[in-house]
């Protein structure tokens, strides 16, 4: 069984930075895409950023220029560098792995990111 484990969440002031990491364990498949999704209070889960094996990236408009996604294919890991954080970035962030396409069946447990003064 494949498990995705996120880390790096926490409380940060507006304008601050956090780096989220996600590492797969168990019987690791080859993911075509890995990504980060978030769910804020009262809202649906939404794409933050995703990256394919080839390195193609897909960012939400709200995070372009502030967040950077990267992955290590050999380690089946993905990271999200978040800079210039805003209160509206507050959400639970989930790691996702997709065997095919951009969104797959593999999800992490989520890590809380809170941006507040």
C-alpha positions in Angstrom: 0.0 0.0 0.0 1.3 3.4 -0.9 1.1 6.2 1.7 1.8 9.9 1.2 3.0 11.8 4.2 3.0 15.6 4.3 5.1 17.8 6.6 6.0 21.4 7.0 2.7 23.1 7.8 2.3 25.5 10.6 1.5 29.0 11.7 3.1 31.8 9.8 2.6 35.6 9.6 1.5 37.3 6.4 4.5 37.7 4.1 6.2 34.7 5.6 7.3 31.5 4.0 6.8 27.8 4.5 8.0 24.7 2.7 5.8 21.7 2.4 7.2 18.3 1.7 5.5 15.0 0.7 7.1 11.6 0.6 5.7 8.3 -0.6 6.3 5.1 1.3 5.2 1.5 0.8 4.8 -0.1 -2.6 5.6 3.0 -4.5 4.3 3.3 -8.1 5.5 5.7 -10.7 3.5 8.8 -10.6 2.9 10.7 -13.7 1.9 13.8 -11.8 2.3 14.9 -8.2 0.7 17.9 -6.8 -0.7 19.9 -3.9 -4.3 20.7 -3.3 -5.9 22.7 -0.5 -9.2 23.1 1.2 -10.0 26.2 3.1 -12.9 26.5 5.6 -16.2 26.6 3.8 -14.6 25.9 0.4 -14.0 23.0 -1.9 -10.7 21.4 -2.4 -8.8 23.1 -5.1 -5.5 22.8 -7.1 -2.6 24.7 -5.7 0.2 23.3 -8.0 1.0 20.1 -9.8 4.0 18.8 -11.7 4.4 16.0 -14.2 7.2 13.6 -14.7 8.4 15.8 -17.6 8.5 18.8 -15.4 5.3 20.5 -16.8 3.7 22.6 -14.0 0.2 23.8 -13.4 -0.4 26.5 -10.8 -3.5 28.2 -9.5 -3.7 31.8 -10.6 -3.8 32.9 -7.0 -0.3 31.4 -6.2 1.6 32.1 -9.4 4.8 33.9 -8.7 4.7 33.1 -5.0 4.7 29.3 -4.8 7.1 26.9 -6.5 6.5 23.2 -6.9 9.3 20.7 -7.3 9.7 16.9 -7.3 12.3 14.2 -7.1 11.1 11.4 -9.3 13.6 8.8 -7.9 12.3 9.5 -4.4 8.7 9.9 -5.3 8.6 13.1 -3.4 7.2 16.5 -4.0 7.7 19.9 -2.3 6.0 23.2 -2.3 7.9 26.3 -1.5 5.4 29.0 -0.4 6.6 32.6 -0.2 4.7 35.8 0.4 2.0 34.0 2.2 -1.4 35.6 2.6 -4.3 35.0 5.0 -6.3 33.5 2.1 -3.7 30.8 1.8 -4.9 29.4 5.1 -6.1 25.8 4.4 -5.4 22.2 4.9 -2.9 21.2 2.2 -3.0 17.7 0.7 -0.4 15.9 -1.4 -1.6 14.0 -4.4 -0.1 11.4 -6.6 -1.5 10.4 -10.0 -0.5 7.3 -11.9 -2.3 8.7 -15.0 -3.4 12.2 -15.6 -3.0 15.1 -13.3 -5.1 14.0 -10.3 -4.9 10.5 -8.9 -6.2 8.3 -6.1 -3.3 8.7 -3.8 -3.8 11.3 -1.1 -1.9 12.4 2.0 -3.5 13.1 5.3 -3.2 16.8 5.0 -1.1 19.4 6.8 -2.5 22.6 8.2 -1.2 26.0 7.0 -2.4 29.0 8.9 -1.4 32.5 7.8 -2.3 35.0 10.5 -0.9 37.9 12.5 
